[in-house]
Amino acid sequence: MINWQDFEKVDMRVGTIIKVEDFSKARNPSYKLTIDFGELGIKKSSAQITKLYKKEDLINRQVIAVVNFPPKQIADFISEVLVLGVVLDNKEDVVLIKPGNKVENGLRIA
C-alpha cells in the first residue's frame, strides 16, 4: 500500500502528441512521440503502441504521461516521459489513456 504523500510525488500531466516517428532501433516495435505539455514544454517518449495505433491517428491526440521520472535511454533515443496506457490481457497491446474532454496541455492529473 502507498499513502497519499507517495501518490502526490507522481506528476501526471496532459499533453498533445504533435509528432510521431517510427523507432526502428527499439527492441520491440515502437514509435517516437513528441508531446506538447504546454508550460512544461515539448517532451519525447517511446511507446510500444504500433499494433493498435497508426502514426496519423496519433497526431493531435491528447495523452496522459508521468513527467517526473528521470530520462531513460532506449537505443539511441532519450525518453523523457512515460505515456500511460492500459495493458490488455495479452500483455502486449496497450490502449492509451486520454482525458474524456479536450483540456489545456500541461494540466495536472489528480
C-alpha positions as CSV (number, residue, x, y, z in Angstrom):
1,M,0.0,0.0,0.0
2,I,1.1,3.6,-0.6
3,N,0.0,6.6,1.2
4,W,-1.3,9.9,-0.2
5,Q,2.1,11.5,0.0
6,D,3.5,8.8,-2.2
7,F,0.8,9.4,-4.8
8,E,1.4,13.2,-4.7
9,K,5.0,12.6,-5.8
10,V,3.9,11.2,-9.2
11,D,3.4,14.2,-11.6
12,M,1.0,13.1,-14.3
13,R,0.1,15.7,-16.9
14,V,-2.0,16.0,-20.1
15,G,-0.2,16.6,-23.4
16,T,-0.9,16.6,-27.1
17,I,1.1,14.4,-29.5
18,I,2.5,16.7,-32.2
19,K,4.9,14.3,-34.0
20,V,5.1,10.6,-34.4
21,E,8.1,8.7,-36.0
22,D,8.9,5.0,-36.4
23,F,11.5,3.8,-33.9
24,S,13.3,1.1,-35.8
25,K,16.2,0.8,-33.3
26,A,13.8,-0.1,-30.4
27,R,13.9,-3.8,-29.4
28,N,10.1,-4.1,-29.8
29,P,8.1,-2.2,-32.4
30,S,7.6,1.3,-31.1
31,Y,7.0,5.0,-32.1
32,K,9.0,8.0,-31.0
33,L,6.4,10.5,-29.8
34,T,6.9,14.3,-29.5
35,I,4.3,15.7,-27.0
36,D,3.4,19.3,-26.1
37,F,2.8,19.7,-22.4
38,G,2.0,23.5,-22.5
39,E,4.0,25.4,-20.0
40,L,6.2,22.3,-19.3
41,G,7.4,22.4,-22.9
42,I,7.9,19.7,-25.5
43,K,8.9,16.3,-24.3
44,K,9.7,13.0,-26.1
45,S,8.7,9.4,-25.3
46,S,9.0,6.0,-26.8
47,A,5.8,3.9,-26.9
48,Q,5.1,0.3,-27.9
49,I,1.7,1.1,-29.4
50,T,2.2,0.2,-33.1
51,K,-0.3,-2.7,-33.1
52,L,-3.3,-0.6,-32.2
53,Y,-2.4,2.9,-33.5
54,K,-1.3,4.3,-36.8
55,K,1.0,7.3,-36.8
56,E,-1.5,9.6,-38.5
57,D,-4.2,8.7,-35.9
58,L,-1.9,9.8,-33.0
59,I,-1.3,13.3,-34.2
60,N,-3.3,15.9,-32.1
61,R,-4.4,13.1,-29.7
62,Q,-4.2,14.1,-26.0
63,V,-2.5,11.6,-23.7
64,I,-1.6,11.4,-20.0
65,A,2.0,10.9,-19.0
66,V,4.2,10.8,-15.9
67,V,6.6,13.8,-16.4
68,N,8.9,13.5,-13.4
69,F,10.7,10.2,-14.0
70,P,14.4,10.6,-14.9
71,P,15.1,10.4,-18.6
72,K,15.6,6.9,-19.9
73,Q,17.8,5.9,-22.8
74,I,16.3,3.5,-25.3
75,A,18.7,2.6,-28.0
76,D,19.9,6.0,-29.4
77,F,16.8,7.8,-28.1
78,I,16.2,9.6,-24.7
79,S,12.6,9.1,-23.4
80,E,11.7,12.0,-21.1
81,V,8.2,11.0,-20.0
82,L,6.1,7.8,-19.6
83,V,2.9,7.8,-21.6
84,L,0.2,5.9,-19.7
85,G,-2.0,3.2,-21.1
86,V,-4.0,0.1,-20.2
87,V,-2.1,-3.2,-20.8
88,L,-4.5,-5.7,-22.4
89,D,-4.8,-9.3,-21.3
90,N,-2.4,-10.5,-23.9
91,K,0.3,-8.4,-22.1
92,E,1.5,-7.0,-25.4
93,D,-1.1,-4.4,-26.6
94,V,-1.5,-1.0,-24.9
95,V,-4.6,1.3,-25.1
96,L,-3.6,4.9,-24.4
97,I,-5.3,6.7,-21.6
98,K,-6.7,10.2,-22.5
99,P,-9.0,12.8,-21.0
100,G,-12.7,12.5,-21.6
101,N,-12.8,16.0,-22.9
102,K,-10.1,18.2,-24.6
103,V,-8.3,20.2,-21.9
104,E,-5.3,22.5,-21.8
105,N,-1.9,20.9,-22.2
106,G,0.1,20.7,-19.1
107,L,-2.8,20.3,-16.6
108,R,-2.0,18.0,-13.7
109,I,-3.9,14.8,-13.1
110,A,-5.1,14.4,-9.5
